[in-house]
Amino acid sequence: MLARHYAQALLELTVGKSMPECRRILKNFFALLVAKGHQALSRSIAKEFDNAYRIERERETVRIFSSHDLSAKELSRLKRKHGELFKGISHIETAPQKNLIGGEVIKTHSKRLDLSHRLALLSLYRNLTSKTI
């Protein structure tokens, strides 16, 4: 059995469990490895577990970048307006970005929604500079 398979199984067993439950699961898991003679895979399993955990965490995270720190009211407005991006999400990270003039950029593991004012201002600039009088 591959270390990746062991790691994925361990991750599925420990998600949402308390610390004492996780300790019990790990104890039984290592006993299983020893019984099967796969204890040499322990280091590889740990690396694969870390990778699988990061990927899973990434899938459950929404990152919101804005020109300023978002208030609870602004965050609530974004959740209401773009609820489909927040389904199945357990972590929300917010970060101010100096290069944003205004608005927000919302990123999930598979989508990016640009609500910033950059494109509107760029379009306005192009319209103003392309017109001849």
N, C-alpha and C positions, 0 to 999 in steps of 0.2 A: 504494500500500500504506500502511496506517495505521501510525503510530509504535508503537501497542500490539502489532501483529503482529510488527514487527521486534524489539521488546523481548522478547516471549514466545519468539521463535525464539532470540534471543541467550541468554536465560536457560536454555533447554533445552540449548543447545550448551555452556554453561560449567559447569553443575552437576556437581560432583565432579571437576572438572579441576584440575590443578596450575597454579600461577601462570605458568610459562612457556607452558603450553598455552593458558591464557586470553589471554595477550598475543598469541600467534600468531592465535588466533581473532578477537580484536578488530582486529588489523591487517588480516586478510582481510575482516572485516565492514565496516570503514570503506572499504576499497578497493571493495567491492561497492556501498556507498552512493554513492560518487563515480561509479562506472561507470554506475549507474542514474540519476544526477542527483538523488539524494535526500539529499544532504549537509545541506540546510537542515532536515531532520527530526532532526538529531543531538541538539539540546537536548530536543526532545519525546521522543525515544527514551530518553534518559537518565532523564527523569522517569518514563516508563512502566516502564522497567526497575526503577527503585527501588521503585515501587508493586508490581510483580509479585514482586520479591524479598521484600518485606515480607509479602505475602500468603502466599507459599510458606513463608517462615520461620514464620509464624503457624500454618500447617497442621502443621508438624513440631515444634511446641513444646507441652509440657505444663507448666502452671503449678500449683504446689502451695502453697497458703497454709495455715499452721498457727499455733498459738498460741505456738510456740517454734521454734528452729532444729532441723530434722530431722537425726537421725544417719543414718549409712549403713545401719544395721540397720533403722531405721524406714522409710527410703526403699525398701529391698529388700522389706520386708513389704508395702508398698503396691503395688509392682510385681507381686509374686506374687499378691496378692489381687485386684487390678483390672487384670490384664494386658491386657485388651481395650482399655483406654484408652491403653496405651503402645505398641501396634502401629504401626509406621511412623513412630515418633517419634525424632528425632535430638537434640532439645534438651529438657532438663528444668530448669525454673527453680523455685527454692524461695524463699519469702519469709515471714517471720513477720508475723502480723497482730495488732495489739494488741486489736482488737475481738473476736477469737475466744477463747472461754473454754477450749476444748479441742477436740481432733480436727483434721481437715483438710478443706479444700475443694480438689478437683482440677478444673482447667479445661483443656479442649482447645479447638480452634477451633470445634467444634460441640456439645460436651457440657459439662455441669457436674455434678459429683458432690459433694454436701454431706455430709461425714462428721463435721461438727462437732457439738458437744454442745448447740448453741443450741436446736434444735427439741425435743430431749428435755427440756431444762430448762424451756422455754416450756410444753410439755405438762404437766410436773409442776406448774408454777406455776398453770396454769389449773385443774388437778384439785384442788389444795389450796385455791385461793380460791373455787371454785364450790361446794364441799361445805358444807353447813350442819350444825351440831351440834345 
